[in-house]
């Protein structure tokens, strides 16, 4: 019947001399949230040429159905804008999960289980092979520590082993790897790094932040063997499916190596980039130089709608779960430790000022309060942002009223990862105590002051799960308990943190909403998130994902 109506409409338009303009795709008989708010803006949506043609009632949208229109019956399901993950290390996550020991997936509960995985990999590897692993978490290990070099030596049969913690902020290395990198008892702790040592001063194999030295793939003279281009591209092609299943249609990718940008650009040139990519380039602790970007004329907006540049990223301090975030009060379980600053404030201010002058957006990784203060000092000294708003990435610990007010006064965007709340509650409570843990990510307080919020994953440093992150931001539930229950934010605000807000901050006004003329990047979810609560059963599931007017994922449950 629907097809007949389409033909009748076509014939009538031809008879009266009107040029027919029909949709490529129509989704109808559901709930369409063109903007992320409680009330839907229609029951149907029409797509044509990769853009939204119309949102409205079924009868209104039926008029756009032609003989070639692909019509999908929603049967009460809901349509919302596609998710924008505004802080990712997607390229590295793709490599980790497909080429290394991925401890996020393997989920070892003890050092012995880690060593079993290393032993199994050694049995299938040549004697001169490197064994690499990623995404180890202290809070998941019964011993609360990483394996030391003697344990790795025994498990790997003397092979070179490098196992990285979540976010690559700490490394556990075997004796052969340390020797290859020239790290021994005489190696001093570099600025912004710490080599753990035994009572005799010999390195244990545990290296924090910049102490990874040549065992860091980002180091100028790294000895970590590179992956081949073919391996990397294959991993990326497979990993795009992970994004689509989660409903992610755009990412803000933090680039640390030139090959990462080159690989994504190559896929784009070949027409194989099925998500939109916005890039930030790390210009400190990496081979990428700010002057090189400037000399090439690269600035915010460089590129096109599928692969473009936003700006630069700099890490000011370390990561919280390895006690490397720069805090004022010492860690409860490590009272001599106040974390690590990875860049001198003077150099930070210089880089931020130069980048701002050259029309680049700026994102600063600052987890602890000392780093947050340094980041805000740099933003203030640089003056108003010249391209996109300044972004403070993380800001997890000891975010008091003074710092929040300063963020608000400077117009800085706060980019946060609520999915870490359930992931790392026990680790935080051990290192900070219950009271300080409850103060982590005071989102409600920031919202009251008018601070713009971006919600994202920081994958692979955190779980990439938009709906789970939204749930954590609203409920503050965390691993059988809660963290700061009074700091939950409204559902619509949290959902916009994954859609409308990152689009606006990036200058992508045609993304993050479903309105005529906007990009046809959308998801179909199993139930309306604004009816009932985020905790209602069954859980909200992504049933389909569309990017640029083309379905890239469909779970088969509603076609």
N, C-alpha and C positions, 0 to 999 in steps of 0.2 A: 504493500500500500504506500509506504514511504517513497519508494522508487517511482511509483506512478505519479505521486504528487510532484516529485521533482521534474518529471517529464512534462506534466501539465504546466508547471511554472515556466519551464523553458519555452514551450510552444507559445504561451501567452506573451512572454516577453518578446519573442521573435515577431509575433503578429503585430505588436504595437511599436516595433522598431527599437526596443530597448536592448542594449547590449547586456547579455546575461553575465552576472558575476556571482559564481557559486563558490561555496567553500570546498576546500580540499578534504577537510575533516570536520565532522560535527559530533560533539558529545552532548547528549540530552537526557532529560528525565533524571536529574540528580540535583546536587546543590553546588553551585559555583561561587567560590569566594574570590572574586576578581581582585579585591584588596583584602589583606589579612585582618578581618574583623568578624565579630560574632554573627552579623546578619549576612547571608549570602546575597550576591548581587544579581543572581539569576539561577535558572534551572538548566541552562544549556549554553554552549559556547561553540563558536564557529572559527575555524582556522583556515587561512589561505596564504600561500606564498611564504610560509614560515612565520607569519604574524597573526595576531588576533584580529579577526574581522568584526566580531560582535559578541557581546554577552547579553543574555536576556532570557525571556520565557521561551518555552518550547515552540509555541506557535510562531513567534517572531523569528527564531533561528531556523525553523523548518523552511521558511521562505528562501533560505540560502542553500538549500539542499538541491543539487543538480544530479544529472544522470551518472556522474563520475564521483560524487561525494562519498567518502567513506564514513558511514554513520555508526556510532557506538552508543549503545544503550547503557546508561550508568546504573539503572535500577536502584536509585537512591544513594549511590556512592557520591563522594565529594571531590571536587576539583579545586586545587590551590596552586599558587605559583611554585615552581621548582625551587628546591633548596639551593642556597649559595653558601658553600663552605668557605668562609673568608680568611682562614689561616690553615694551610695544608703544606705538608712535605710529601705530596702525592707521588712524585717521581721516586723518592727514596723508599716510600712505603711499598711501591710496586716491586722494587728490587728486593727489599727485605723479605717480603712475603713469598717470593717465588724463587730466589736464588740463595738465600741464607737460611740458617736456623731461625725460624720466626717464633720467638718465645712468647709472643702475644697469643699465638694460636696454640702452641705446644703447652703453654700454661704450667710449667714445672712448679711444684710446691716445695722443693728443697734443692740444696746444692747438689745432692747426689743424683737427682733427676736431671739436672743440667748436665752433669758429667756423663750420664748415660747417653744423652743425645749427642754429646761431643764424641763419645766412644763409638757410637754407631756411625756417625759421619766419617770418623777416621778410618773405620773398616772399609768404607767404600771410596776412600780418597787415596791418591798417590802420596808417597812420603814427602814430596816437596810441595804439596797443596796447602793452601791456607784454609783454615776452618773459621768461618765468620758466623756470628749470630747477633741478633738485635732484639730490643724491647724487653730486656730483663727488668723486673720490678722487685725491689727489696721487700715490699710489704707482702708479697705472695710467697716468700721463701721462709720456711720454718726457722732457718738460722739467722735471718735478718741481715745477710751479708752476701757478697758475690764470691765465686770460687777464686782462690788465689793461684799463683803461678804453678806451685808444686802439684796441686790437684789437676790443673789443666795439662801439665806435662805428662802425668801418669795416664790420664784419660786419652790423650791424643798421641801417645807414643812419641813425644818429642817434636811434634809438628808445631807450626806457627798458628796460634789461636788468638783471635780477637773477638771478644763478646762484648757488645755494647748495651748499656742500660737504656731505658726509655728516653727518647729524645737525644741520644748520643752524647749525653753529658758526662758519662763515666764509662770506663772501659776496664774489662778484666782480660789480661794478656798473659800468654804462656811465656816461659823463659826464652824460647826460640824467637818469639815475636819481639820481646824486649831487646834481645841481643841484636836482632836485625835492625831495630830502630835506634840502636846506640844508647839505650836507657839503662843506666846502671847506678851503683851507689854514689858515683861522683856527679850524676846529673842533678843540677839544682832545680828546685821548683820554679817554673817560669811564672811571670806575672799573670795572674788570673787562672792559675792552675795549681794542683796539689798532687804530689806523688806519695801514695801511702807506702810506709816503710816499716820493717820489723825492728826489733830492739837493736840490731846491729847496723841499722841504716840501709839495709838492702831493700830495694823495691819489692813489694809483695805482688805486683802485677796489677794493682788497682790504681787507675789514673783518672784524675778528676779534671774536667773542662780542658783548659789549654795545655795541661800536662800530658795529654795524649800525644802531642808532638807529631812525629812522623807516622804514628799509628792512626792518625786522623786523615781520612780521604780528602779533606779540605785543605790540609797543610800543603804549602808550596812544593815541598820535596817529600811528599808522602811515599811510603813503601807499600801501601795497600794496593794489591793488584787490581787494575781496572777491569770492569766488565766490558764485554764487547758491545758494539752498537746493536748488533742483531739480538743479543740477549736482552738489552735494555728495551728495545722497541717491542719485542715479544711480550715482555713483562707489562709494559704500559698498555698494550692492546687488550690484554686480559684484564688488567686492573680497571679499565674503564667500565667494565660490567659491574664491578663492585659499587662504583658511584651510582650507576643507573638503578641498581636494585634498592639503593637507599634514597632515591629521589633527588640526587644531587645533579644539578644541571650547569653550575658554574663553580669554579674554584679560584681562590686567590692563592697562588703558589709561591712559596718562599724558595727562591733559587740560590743554591750555594755553590754550584759548579757550572761552568759554561756548558758542559755536555747536557745538563738537564734542560736548559732552554733550547739547545740545539735539537735535542730529540723531539721535544714537543713541537717546535717549529717545523721539523721535517714531517711529522705526522699531519700537521695543519696543511702544509704545502701539497701533501699527497691526498688531501681530502679525507683523512682518517682521524680527525679530531672531533669526537662526538660529545664533547663538553666545551663550554667557554672557559678560557683560561686568562686570568689577570695575574701579572707577575710582579713580585718584589725581589730585588737582587741584594744579597748580603755583600756588603762592601768592606767588611772587617772580618778577619780570621778566614778569609777565602781568597782564591785567586782573582776574584772580580774586583776591579778598581773603579772607584767613583769617577776619576778623571776619564777613564776609557768610555764610560757611559756618556759623559758630557761631550767628549770629542766626537762621538758618533751621533750626537743630537738626540739621544734617547731621553725622553721625559714622559710625564704622565699623559696618557692618551696615545702614545706611539703604538702603532699596530692597527689591527682591525677588530671587528666585533667578536671574533672567535679567539684571537690570540693577541693580547695587548699588554702594555706596560703600565704599572701604577707607580712604582718608585723603588725605594731601597729599604732594607731592614738591617738593624744592628742589634746584637745581643749585648746587654749591659751587664748582666750577672748570670749565674748558673741556674739550675733547676731545683725546685723545692724538695722533691722526694729523695734526692741524694745529698741533702743538707748543703747545697751549693748556692742557694738563693741568698742574696746579700741582706741579712737581717740586722736589726739593732740589738735585740735581746738574743743571747746565744741559744743554740738548740738545746732542748731539755736533755737529750741523751748524748750530747756532744758539747759540753759546756765551754770548751776552748774554741769552738767554731762559730764564726758569724758569717760564713759563706764567702763567696768569691765575686769580686768585681772583675769583669773581663775586658774592660776598656777604661782608660784614664778619662776623667771628666773633661779635661781640656781637649783631648782628641775627639771625644764624643761631640762636644759642642762645635768643634771645627767642622766635622763631617756633616752634622745636621744643618749647620748654617750654609755650607756650600751646596748641599743637596737641595735645600729649600730655594736658594738663589737660582738654581738651574731647573726649576719647575718639576721636581720629583716629589711624589708623596713619600712620607717617612713613617715607618713602623718601628718602634723600639721594644724589644723584648726586655721587660723588667719585671721580675717576679717578687723580689723582696723590697722592703721599704727604702733601704739605702739606694737601690737601683732606681726605684720609682722617682725618688727625689732628684737623682742625677738626670733622669730622662726629662722630667718636667723643667728642670733648670735649662737643659739644652733647647727644649721647645720655646721656652720664654725668651731666651737670648736670641734665637733665630727670628723672632717676630712672627707676625701672622703667617699662616700656611699659604704658600703661593699656589699650590696645585689642589690637592685633596686634603681634608682635615688630618691633622696629626693623629696617629694611632698609638695607644699604649697597649702593648700585647701582654696579657696575663694580669699583672698587678694582684697577685693572689694573697699575699701575707701582710698582716698588720696595716690594712688600709683604713686609717683613722679618718675622723671628720675633716681634719686639716687637709690631708692629701686629697680627699674626695672633692672638697671645695675648690682646691687649686686646679684639679682636673676640669671641673665645671667652668671655672673662671677663664681658663685658657682655651676652652672650646675643644678639648681633646676627646677623641672617641676611645671608649674602653672596650677592648677586644678580649673576650673571656671564653673559658672552656668549662661549662658547668658539668659536662660528663665526667670530669675528673673528681667531682665530689664523691660519687659512689665508688670510683675506681681506687682512690687513695686515702680514704678516711682513716684507716688503721695506721698507715704510715705517718700521716700528719699528726695524729694524736700521740704517737710515740715520740716524735721529734719536737712538737710544739706544746703539747698538753691540750686538754679539752677546751679551755677557755679561748686560747688563741686559735684553735681549730674552728671553733664556732664563728670566729670573725673572718674566716676565709671567704673571699668573693662576696662582700656585702652589697649585693646587686640592688636590693630594695632601697638602701640608703643612697646609692648612686643615682637611682631613678628619680628619687624625690628631689635631688639637686639638678635634675635635667640633663644628666650625662647620657649621651647617646651610647647604646649598647650594641655590640656585635657579638653574636654567639657562634662558636665554631669548634673545630675538633683538634687542631694541631696534630693531626695524624702524621706519623705513627706514635707521637708522644702521648696521645690520648685516644680513646675509642672514637671511631667515626660512626656516629649514630645520631642523626639530627633529632629524631623523635625522642630518643632516650635523653639527649641533652636538654631538650625542651622540658621534658618531664622533671629532670633534676633541677632545672632553674625554677620551676614552679613549686615543686614539693619539697626540695632540699633533702630528699631521702638519700641516704648514703650507706650502703653496705650493712643493712640491718639497723641503722640508726638515722640520725639527722645531723646536718651541719648548719647551725644558724637558722632554725626553722622560721624565724621572723624575717628572714632576708629573701623569701620567695617572691617572685614577680608574677604579674598577671599573665595568663596564657597568651593573650594576643600580643603582648610586648615580647614575650619569649619567641613566639613564632615569627614575628617580624624581624627578630634578631638573626634569623636564618634566611630571610627573604628580602623584604623591603629595605631594611636598614643597611645591609651591606651594599645593595644596589645603589642607594642614594649616596653613601660615602664614597663609592668608587666612581660616581658620575654616570652610572648606568641607569638612567631614568626609565628605559624601556624594559628593564628586568625587574624581577621582584614583585610584579603585579600582573594582572591579566586584564588589560584594557585595550580597546581598539587602537591598532597601530603598534602595540607592544610586541615583544618577542613571544612566540608560542612555546615557552618553556614552562611546563606544568607537570603536576603529578595528580594521579587519581588515588585517593585513600579510601580505606574500607568503611570508615564512618566519619561523620562530621566531628572534628575535634572540639567545636564550640557548642555541641549539644552534650549535656552531662559534664563529666570531668575528664581530665587527661588519664585518670586511673581506671575509668570504666572498662569493663570487659565486654567483648574481646579487645585486646590491644589494637591500637590504630596500626594498620599495615599499608605499605605502599603497594598498590596493585598494578600501576603502570606509570611510566615516565616518558614524557615527550620533550625533545630538545629541537628547537628550530622548526617546529611543525611536523617532526617525524618521531613516531614512537620508537624508542630505543630499548624499552623494557616493558614486558607485559607478563603477569604471572599466570595467565590462563584462566583466572577465576571468574571473569566477567565479560569476555569478548563475545 
